[in-house]
Amino acid sequence: SQTIHQWPATLVQPVGSPLSLECTVEGTSNPNLYWYRQAAGRGLQLLFYSVGIGQISSEVPQNLSASRPQDRQFILSSKKLLLSDSGFYLCAWGGEAGGMGGEQFFGPGTRLTVL
Amino acid sequence: SQQGEEDPQALSIQEGENATMNCSYKTSINNLQWYRQNSGRGLVHLILIRSNEREKHSGRLRVTLDTSKKSSSLLITASRAADTASYFCAYYIGNQFYFGTGTSLTVIP
């Protein structure tokens, strides 16, 4: 069965520090991968999605970047965190590339607090 | 923005009552999905309804889709305290996946 991992579970970082959140998927190949951010009490905002290694699409301009160095690895990064980067970050995979329309499977999330 | 709108934002009901939440979206879609999120956790897929379907059932869940009005509703019957969570509609537009604003449901035992 498919499993999606995210770490760390929680993170407290000072403003201006770098960030690296990692997401890995097991049990599937060539998945579409997604990064979302959820502000407190709000819906999910799509940040990035990837349909393959090295292929990243950004949904909104921001202080963050994403990379996909391996088929089942998706990394969210920042060089210098802002207070507004605080939130709950969720990684998801959504079926095989080219097979859009199916359900998405979510990781447990990382709660980031920038002080 | 292509983000869907949901109403109500918050809903509080007694255990055993039915809960209905609505989702509206802005463009044609192939299918619409509903997800549940317990506080501070990831999302769990509940049900998917395709654009050529009008109604779908899964256990105590009933979902309707009206493509002419670009809206969907989720009905939870005979609610339980364990149904307390946030519920989101979601859909693809191309490769991008959009979520609604969510409904926070509280079921009082």
Interface residues (C-beta under 8 A of the other chain):
Chain A: N32 Y34 Y36 G41 R42 G43 L44 Q45 L46 Y49 V51 S57 E59 F88 L90 A92 G94 M100 G101 G102 E103 Q104 F105 F106 G107 P108 G109 R111
Chain B: Q3 E6 N30 N31 Q33 Y35 G40 R41 G42 L43 V44 H45 L48 F88 A90 Y92 G94 N95 Q96 F97 Y98 F99 G100 T101 G102 S104
